């Protein structure tokens, strides 16, 4: 949360979202660096350790948002790859099975779980993508050149670090869009595989 009454007098409040995680965001060494002003605990970056490198609260907010979205995009990429591997593995196995095994309980269970889980991931990915799109298109009003057009964000264009953070946010938006398309493709592939199995059972 970023709050303040001017560009030069502001506060960043960090609500610890990792309190229940087994793996903390910062290592022990990094936590020690935080205490001496080395690494920022919100954006996890030593580049912003000096107050001189951050001109506005919006620049800081963009850095925090970019860091968070990069973590989300990386996590969703891993999940999407696991779904793709699972579908590929089961598709190969199914083409080698007998009609009895094609109708087996284990196969039905996998199909149900696959559709349920990928549906949840698709929904969450689309929700995040929608929020990021709203922020970029309605709040910041990104120009074709990747610069803010909204009056509230115009000063960001004069801050090199802020522009880099904004471009990182845009890159994450594009990555999430790509992941969403890949998940849609996997859902369609699963449906085609189901049609193939039904035809195979009929012919056998």
C-alpha positions as CSV (number, residue, x, y, z in Angstrom):
1,X,0.0,0.0,0.0
2,X,1.4,3.4,-1.0
3,X,0.2,6.5,0.7
4,X,1.3,10.1,1.0
5,X,0.3,13.7,0.5
6,X,2.8,14.6,-2.1
7,X,5.5,13.2,-4.5
8,X,8.2,13.6,-1.8
9,X,6.3,12.8,1.4
10,X,4.9,9.3,1.3
11,X,4.9,5.9,3.0
12,X,5.0,2.3,1.8
13,X,3.3,-0.2,4.0
14,X,4.1,-3.9,3.6
15,X,1.5,-6.4,4.8
16,X,3.4,-9.7,5.1
17,X,1.7,-12.1,2.7
18,X,4.3,-14.8,3.4
19,X,3.6,-15.4,7.1
20,X,2.1,-18.9,6.3
21,X,4.6,-19.9,3.7
22,X,7.2,-22.6,4.3
23,X,9.7,-20.7,2.2
24,X,10.2,-17.0,3.1
25,X,10.5,-14.4,0.4
26,X,13.9,-13.4,1.7
27,X,16.8,-15.6,2.8
28,X,18.5,-15.2,6.2
29,X,21.3,-13.3,4.5
30,X,18.9,-11.0,2.7
31,X,16.9,-10.3,5.9
32,X,20.2,-9.1,7.4
33,X,20.7,-6.9,4.4
34,X,17.2,-5.4,5.0
35,X,18.2,-4.4,8.5
36,X,21.2,-2.5,7.3
37,X,19.4,-1.0,4.3
38,X,20.7,-3.4,1.6
39,X,17.6,-5.0,0.1
40,X,14.1,-3.6,0.1
41,X,11.7,-6.1,1.7
42,X,8.8,-5.2,-0.5
43,X,10.3,-5.2,-4.0
44,X,13.2,-7.5,-3.0
45,X,15.7,-5.4,-4.9
46,X,18.9,-3.7,-3.8
47,X,18.7,-1.2,-6.6
48,X,16.2,0.8,-4.6
49,X,18.1,0.9,-1.3
50,X,18.8,4.6,-1.7
51,X,16.0,7.1,-1.4
52,X,17.6,9.0,-4.2
53,X,16.7,6.3,-6.7
54,X,13.0,6.7,-6.2
55,X,11.4,10.0,-7.1
56,X,7.7,9.2,-6.5
57,X,5.5,6.7,-4.7
58,X,4.1,5.6,-8.0
59,X,7.6,4.5,-9.1
60,X,7.8,2.5,-6.0
61,X,4.3,1.0,-6.4
62,X,5.2,0.0,-10.0
63,X,8.4,-1.7,-8.8
64,X,6.4,-3.6,-6.2
65,X,3.7,-4.6,-8.7
66,X,6.2,-5.7,-11.3
67,X,8.0,-7.9,-8.8
68,X,4.7,-9.5,-7.7
69,X,3.4,-10.1,-11.3
70,X,6.7,-11.7,-12.3
71,X,6.4,-14.2,-9.5
72,X,2.8,-14.9,-10.5
73,X,3.6,-15.3,-14.2
74,X,6.5,-17.7,-13.3
75,X,4.2,-19.7,-11.1
76,X,1.4,-19.9,-13.7
77,X,3.9,-20.9,-16.4
78,X,5.1,-23.8,-14.3
79,X,1.5,-24.9,-13.7
80,X,0.6,-24.6,-17.4
81,X,3.7,-26.7,-18.3
82,X,2.6,-29.4,-15.8
83,X,-0.9,-29.5,-17.3
84,X,0.7,-29.9,-20.8
85,X,2.9,-32.7,-19.6
86,X,0.0,-34.5,-17.8
87,X,-2.2,-34.3,-20.9
88,X,0.6,-35.5,-23.2
89,X,1.5,-38.4,-20.9
90,X,-2.1,-39.6,-20.6
91,X,-2.9,-39.1,-24.3
92,X,0.0,-41.4,-25.2
93,X,-1.0,-44.0,-22.6
94,X,-4.7,-43.9,-23.7
95,X,-3.8,-44.7,-27.3
96,X,-2.2,-47.9,-26.2
97,X,-5.1,-49.1,-23.9
98,X,-7.8,-51.7,-24.4
99,X,-11.5,-50.7,-24.5
100,X,-12.0,-51.9,-21.0
101,X,-9.2,-49.7,-19.7
102,X,-10.4,-46.8,-21.7
103,X,-13.6,-46.9,-19.6
104,X,-11.8,-47.5,-16.4
105,X,-12.4,-45.7,-13.1
106,X,-8.8,-44.4,-13.0
107,X,-9.1,-42.8,-16.4
108,X,-12.5,-41.2,-15.5
109,X,-10.9,-39.8,-12.3
110,X,-8.0,-38.3,-14.1
111,X,-10.3,-36.7,-16.7
112,X,-12.5,-35.2,-14.0
113,X,-9.6,-33.8,-12.0
114,X,-7.8,-32.4,-15.1
115,X,-10.9,-30.5,-16.2
116,X,-11.6,-29.2,-12.6
117,X,-8.0,-28.1,-11.9
118,X,-7.3,-26.5,-15.2
119,X,-10.6,-24.7,-15.0
120,X,-9.6,-23.2,-11.7
121,X,-6.3,-22.1,-13.1
122,X,-7.9,-20.6,-16.2
123,X,-10.3,-18.6,-14.1
124,X,-7.6,-17.2,-11.8
125,X,-5.3,-16.4,-14.7
126,X,-8.2,-14.5,-16.5
127,X,-9.1,-12.7,-13.3
128,X,-5.5,-11.5,-12.8
129,X,-5.2,-10.6,-16.5
130,X,-8.4,-8.6,-16.3
131,X,-7.2,-6.6,-13.3
132,X,-3.8,-5.9,-14.9
133,X,-5.5,-4.8,-18.2
134,X,-7.8,-2.5,-16.2
135,X,-4.8,-1.0,-14.5
136,X,-2.8,-0.5,-17.7
137,X,-5.7,0.6,-20.0
138,X,-7.9,2.6,-17.6
139,X,-5.7,3.8,-14.8
140,X,-2.3,4.3,-16.5
141,X,-3.7,4.6,-20.0
142,X,-0.7,3.1,-21.8
143,X,0.2,4.6,-25.2
144,X,1.4,2.5,-28.1
145,X,4.9,3.5,-27.1
146,X,4.4,1.9,-23.6
147,X,4.2,5.3,-21.8
148,X,1.5,6.5,-19.4
149,X,-1.1,9.0,-20.7
150,X,-3.2,9.4,-17.6
151,X,-2.5,12.8,-15.8
152,X,-2.0,10.9,-12.5
153,X,0.8,8.9,-14.0
154,X,2.5,11.3,-16.5
155,X,5.4,12.0,-14.1
156,X,6.4,8.3,-14.4
157,X,7.6,8.9,-17.9
158,X,10.4,11.1,-16.4
159,X,11.6,8.4,-14.1
160,X,13.9,5.8,-15.8
161,X,13.4,3.2,-13.1
162,X,9.6,3.7,-13.1
163,X,9.5,3.2,-16.9
164,X,11.4,0.0,-16.5
165,X,9.0,-1.2,-13.9
166,X,6.0,-0.2,-16.1
167,X,7.5,-2.2,-19.0
168,X,8.0,-5.2,-16.7
169,X,4.3,-5.0,-15.8
170,X,3.4,-4.9,-19.5
171,X,5.6,-7.9,-20.2
172,X,3.9,-9.8,-17.4
173,X,0.5,-8.9,-18.8
174,X,1.6,-10.3,-22.2
175,X,3.0,-13.4,-20.5
176,X,-0.3,-14.0,-18.6
177,X,-2.2,-13.6,-21.9
178,X,0.0,-16.2,-23.5
179,X,-0.5,-18.6,-20.6
180,X,-4.3,-18.0,-20.9
181,X,-4.2,-19.0,-24.6
182,X,-2.1,-22.1,-23.8
183,X,-4.6,-23.2,-21.1
184,X,-7.4,-22.7,-23.6
185,X,-5.5,-24.9,-26.1
186,X,-5.0,-27.6,-23.5
187,X,-8.7,-27.6,-22.7
188,X,-9.5,-28.0,-26.4
189,X,-6.9,-30.8,-26.7
190,X,-8.4,-32.7,-23.8
191,X,-11.9,-32.4,-25.5
192,X,-10.4,-33.7,-28.8
193,X,-8.8,-36.6,-26.9
194,X,-12.2,-37.4,-25.3
195,X,-13.8,-37.5,-28.8
196,X,-11.0,-39.8,-30.0
197,X,-11.5,-42.2,-27.1
198,X,-15.3,-42.3,-27.7
199,X,-14.8,-43.2,-31.3
200,X,-12.1,-45.7,-30.4
201,X,-14.4,-47.5,-28.0
202,X,-17.2,-47.6,-30.6
203,X,-14.9,-49.1,-33.3
204,X,-13.5,-51.7,-30.8
